[in-house]
Amino acid sequence: MEIRSRVRIIGAERAQLAQLVAGRYRSGESIRVLAASIGQSYGFTHALLEEAGAVLRDRGSNHRPHRAKTGASE
């Protein structure tokens, strides 16, 4: 879904786009990949994710769950 640049996205269209982007983000896509796919900036895409209530990953985070540490060093 590509959105025309420099066009204000508001109302139901913005809410729908936010939910679409949030779903793809939860599936593991990065904000940069999402931004490129919809033809918008990183900042705009980040704002959409926040509006949709997505839990944002840490910067540089890998997309795999953390494994529990084991061993004597704990």
BELBEL-V104577 format. One record per backbone hydrogen bond with DSSP energy under -1.0 kcal/mol. CO is the residue of the C=O (numbers start at 1). NH is the residue of the N-H. Records with the same first field share a line. If there is no record, write none. Layout:
CO = NH ; NH
This chain:
11 = 15
12 = 16
13 = 17
14 = 18
15 = 19
16 = 20
17 = 21
18 = 22
19 = 23
20 = 24
21 = 25
22 = 26
23 = 27
24 = 29
25 = 28
30 = 34
31 = 35
32 = 36
33 = 37
34 = 38
35 = 40
38 = 3
41 = 45
42 = 46
43 = 47
44 = 48
45 = 49
46 = 50
47 = 51
48 = 52
49 = 54
50 = 53
58 = 61
